[in-house]
Amino acid sequence: MRPDVVGIRLRPYLECAPQACHGIVEGREGIAELLTALREAFPDLQVEIEVLATEGDRVAWLRTSRGTHEGEFMGVAASGRQLVWQDIVVTRYENGMIAEEWGESGLAELLLAQ
């Protein structure tokens, strides 16, 4: 998702658990800031999404991300390494917009393994 289109798909007061959003992130502005930081740290970022299950207003999905760590992210200086990590995410929708997310990300472990 591009930072400039965040408002289209996100409820204004989205709540995102720390593990799903690489830190505590709230609202559209917080998500836009997170996406901007990811794009700056990983300018060649590519993301693949696989839906694992849906039930009611929730979707469980696997996000596989790839990118070269060329800028600071989460307090970790650029390493120049090509990183591949996976996030498992459960998203709750409200009126067709993302309302909440919970998940677990493998990015922090890779960043700290320098």
Secondary structure, 3 states (H helix, E strand, C coil): CCHHHHHHHEEEEEEECCCCCCCCEEHHHHHHHHHHHHHHHCCCCEEEEEEEEEECCEEEEEEEEEEECCCCECCECCCCCEEEEEEEEEEEEECCEEEEEEEEECHHHHHHCC
